[in-house]
Structure formats: structure tokens, C-alpha cells
């Protein structure tokens, strides 16, 4: 997943590139960086934000897996609730 992004010759991406590739607005990136919840991998060089390509791709993959897992749990729960309601 995200092989094209990971395999670019530059090891770091800037906020604009993240916005273009992942369609994540720079304002959202900023709130993620300022939040202690997301732990998005980045570092600052002067006024420029840099994202290590390999780490940011892994981070997005993890976010997708977590969201998929949550959806699977919700779907399974809905299925179980539906089965219980049908037995009544």
C-alpha cells in the first residue's frame, strides 16, 4: 500500500505533498501534529514540516487498519444484534 509514495527518491515529504497525495488538508495535518492523540510522524526544519516517507506511509496504513477493524467490529455487532432481534 502506498508504494508509489514510499518509493519516491526524496526520503521526506512536505505538508503540500501530503495534502496532494493523501488529500489531507494542511490545516488537518497541523491539528494532527498539535494533538497528542494521533502521533503522526514528522519533524521540523526551521519553519518547514517534514514527514519521513516510510514512517508516514506506515502510519496511514495503521490508521486504515484500525478504521477497518472498527468497522468490522461494528458490522459484527450489528449482525449479532439483528440475529437476537429475529429470535424474539
SULHU-V648067 format. One record per residue. RES is the residue in three letters. SS is DSSP state (helix for helix, strand for strand, loop for the rest). OMEGA is omega as a letter, one per 30 degrees, with the letter a starting at -180 (999 if undefined). BURIAL is I if it has 16 or more other C-alpha atoms within 10 Angstrom, else O. Layout:
res: [RES RES]
ss: [SS SS]
omega: [OMEGA OMEGA]
burial: [BURIAL BURIAL]
//
This chain:
res: [UNK UNK UNK UNK UNK UNK UNK UNK UNK UNK UNK UNK UNK UNK UNK UNK UNK UNK UNK UNK UNK UNK UNK UNK UNK UNK UNK UNK UNK UNK UNK UNK UNK UNK UNK UNK UNK UNK UNK UNK UNK UNK UNK UNK UNK UNK UNK UNK UNK UNK UNK UNK UNK UNK UNK UNK UNK UNK UNK UNK UNK UNK UNK UNK UNK UNK UNK UNK UNK UNK UNK UNK UNK UNK UNK UNK UNK UNK UNK UNK UNK UNK UNK UNK UNK UNK UNK UNK]
ss: [loop loop helix helix helix helix loop loop loop loop loop strand strand strand helix helix helix helix helix helix helix helix loop loop loop helix helix helix helix helix helix helix helix helix loop loop loop loop loop loop loop loop strand strand strand loop loop strand strand strand strand strand helix helix helix helix helix helix helix helix helix helix helix helix helix helix helix helix helix helix helix helix helix helix helix helix helix helix helix helix helix helix helix helix helix helix helix loop]
omega: [l a l l a a l a l a a l l a l l l l a a a a l a l l l l a l l a a l l a a a l a l l a l a l a l l l l a a a a l l l l l l l l l l l l l l l l l l l l l l l l l l l l a l l a 999]
burial: [O O O O I I O O O O O I I I I I I I O O O O O O O I O O I O O O I O O O O O O I I I O O O O O O I I I I I I O I I O I O O O O O O O O O O O O O O O O O O O O O O O O O O O O O]
//
